[in-house]
Amino acid sequence: MRVLVVDDDFTSRNILTAMLHDLGTVEVAVTGTEAMDAIAHSFNSTDPYRLICLDLKLPGRSGQDVLHFIRSAERMRGLQHPVPVFIITGDHSRGSVIGTAKEGSNGYLVKPFDLEHLEHLLQRCGLREISQ
């Protein structure tokens, strides 16, 4: 499975990449523009991203711009199963979280990352089996 982590913060990017490494191939993008290019390429590949973790505050295009791009591209292609997108944020205010949920995110991860919360999100999206 391919996963994309989009974050301009080196430390956050590496921590999240390490937390997700057992899912498959984890790729990274540092800017919103890099992310949009990688995602566009993924849509045209035989092995698209199955999870995208997306920081809101990025150089170039914002995380919200990228999320809008993802959901618009999925609608244009008539995809029945949108890729899960987890928002990465240092801002867990109600307005920030509600805004990204309306745009179509599947959850959010607040920095510093909580492995238990990440596991819950992965289970909820069917990317990890629920252990008994």
N, C-alpha and C positions, 0 to 999 in steps of 0.2 A: 504494500500500500504506500502511496506517496502522500506526504504531508508537507505543507508549506508554513513556515514560521516567518512572519513579517514584523520586524522590530528593528529600530535604529539603535537601540541600546545593546551593546556588545554582551554585557553580562546577562541581561534578561534573555536575550536570544540564545545564548549558550545553555543557560539553565533549562529553558523550556525544550530546547533540542534534546538535551540529555534525558529529560522526563518523558519524551515521546519516542525515543530511539527504538524501543521494542515494537512499535507499530509498523515499522518499515523504513523506507527511505525518507529522511527529513531533509528538506531543502530550505534555504533561507533567502530572504530578500531584505534589503535595508531601507529602501525608499518605496513610496507608494507607486512610483512609475515602474520600478523594477518588478514589484508585485503584479501590477496589471499586465506587464509583458509576459511574466511567467504563467499567470493564470490564463491569458489568451492562448498561449502555446499549449497549455494543459488541456484546454477545451478541444483542441484539434488533435490531441494525441490518443493513442489507444489505452493509455494508462493515466487518466486524469487524477488530479488531487482528490483525495477522499476526506481531507480535513485541512482547514486553513485557520491558523491562529494569527490574528491581525491586530496590531497596535493601532490605536486611534490617532496618536500624534506622530506623524511621519514627515520627513523632509519631502518636498515635492507635493504629491497628491496625498490628501489625508486618508486615514483609515476609513472614514465614512464614504469618501469618494470611491475607494476601492470596493467597499461592500456594495455600494450602489452599482458599480460596474459589474460585479459578480452576478448579482441578482438580475440585472437587466440582460446580461448575456445568456443566463440560464433561461429566462422567459423567451428571448428571441430564438433560442435553439429548441424550445419546447421540452426542456428536460423535466422529467417527472420526479427525480430525486435530487434536489439541490444539495450541493456540498455543504456539510456543516461548517459554520464559521464561528469560532470563539473569539470574542473581542478581548484584547489585552489592554488593560488600563491601570493607571495609578490613581484614577479618579473614580471612586465607586459611588458618586453621588447619584441620587435617584434619577435626576434629569438625564445624565449621561447614559445610564443603563437603559432607561426607557426609550431614549432616542435610537439607540442601536438595535434594540429589540424590534421597534417598528420598522426599521430598515431590513430586518430579516436575519439578525444574528441568532445563533442557537444557544448562546450563553456567554458568560464573561469570566475572565480570570483577572483578579486584582493582584498587582505586584505588591509585595513579594508573593510568588506563586505558592499555592497550597496543593500538594499532591493529592490529597483526599478529595478536594473539590474538582480537580482535573479528572480524576478517576470517575467521579459521579457524572460529569458532563460526557465523558467518553461512553459510559454505560447508557446514559439517556439517549445518546445518538446512535446506539447500536454498534459502536466501534470497539467495545470491550464487553466481554461477558460478565454478568453479575456473579460474583463468587458467593457461595453459600456460607 
